[in-house]
Amino acid sequence: MSDATHEPVYFLMVDDREENLVAQEALLRRDGLVLLRARSGPDALELLLKHEVALALVDVQMPGMDGFELAELMRGSERTRRVPIIFLTAGGADQSRRFRGYGAGAVDFLNKPLEPDVLRSKVDVFFELARQRDELKAALAENARLLEESRRHAAVLREADRFKDEFLAMLAHELRNPLAVVSNAIQVWKRSDRPEHQGWAKQVIENQLTTLSRLIDDLLDVSRITHGKIRIKKQVLDPGAILNQAVEAVSPLIEERKHELTVDLGHGSARIDVDPTRLEQVVVNLLANAAKYSGDSSRIRLASRVEGDRLVVSVEDEGVGIAPEQLPRMFELFAQGERSIARSEGGLGIGLTLVKSLVELHGGTIDARSEGLGRGSTFTVRLPLADAPAAEAADAASRDRAAPARRLRVLVVDDNADTAWGLSRLLQLHGHDVAIAHDGPAAVASARESRPDAVLLDIGLPGMTGYEVARKIREEPGCRDARLIAVTGYAQDKDRARTREAGFDDHMAKPVDLDALLAKLEEPRP
């Protein structure tokens, strides 16, 4: 450490003669050393109370209080008892006087006239000892700080590990529940030909697949948001359609719980610039929470209005409410487990975290209010309105938009035969001509022969990957304008980037939303 980074070292010089003090100061002066001067014992004691002194140079023979008396008083105080003392004496000190001096805390005796080199060498030792002591104190303080920081980090890691274990347990629970329901529905479908049983099984399987798909989407969205990679595709639109779609999406849950849902859309002709899918996700999450955390036959209200330059959307329920101490944490990851309701209500505790992040990505805010447990809650979203020119342009584009249906040649490529045949039959039901391939070489050969308008291509194929198949299909003269859609379980942003690099036009995660797929097939190639 340089002198600039060290605390100054204080030495105390005590002598009743001013000229002796001046001479000692001239001899000992150096950077980083502060020399305190006292002409008497009482003056010295006063300075010792004000400063942390590393060494005292004390004249033995002084009027009033001599050096020995001063030393004995210093030894009687906890603050000064460990200050080393070098006695300076004009006469030779006999054995008894030396014993008295050492008994009072002296570390040495120097005779006057002082030898400069001897004095400097002894003082230098105590100066370096003081510096080392200060460095040791600083090191101990830093070690204590690091230890405390390590303890804090360890506590955070323990808490994170606890969250991880709880989350994995919840994930296993949330995955097993719909799988168990699907398994039961399949057994009913296999064992009964009655139309009502078949219809029930079909509806149950569709509902549980939707649940699983949303669960996986939520997990992926949390990962994307955590890494700042969530993608927002904004467009200017009337929020009414999105709010109505959200209501339709949660209507089975509302009906199951026999809730009374009131929808009050009071935003007039206001337009917002949002990603419609993400805004619907926000509202569906809030409505689903209201339904789950309210007792059967409760009232829920969805409302919209305009306040200044903001669209305000609120979801109000009569449910379990939120404890005051929990309100600040409602939007933290995994906070759902703290809600005062049974875990059987389900969910991974990540929904409100997603909601807050998605709202903020649109430049908006969300807050939660509750009068306490058992007194319901209200979640309010505020989003900026679109400016007038953007809204007018969006309306004009909507009037001009047209999407006529057309019959397409589609090639479905997947090594899982059930997946390939299932998707093929769905596309055939919508009037498309479909060919199937289960590996890369067969896919390239089929594309060369049939020249498809679109290829739905799995990535994880055996032997030749979907990326390689896409590149080879693009090389075929008759397939360069085909729409290549990756249909895969790999859905991270890095996977989407890789499919773009391989020549794909679109990337859809399994299980595929059929309506979204059909819409993409009707769109012109990007």
Summary of the structure (lengths in Angstrom):
residues: 526
radius of gyration: 40.7
end to end distance: 63.4
largest distance: 123.4
contacts: 1567
relative contact order: 0.06
helix: 52%
strand: 18%
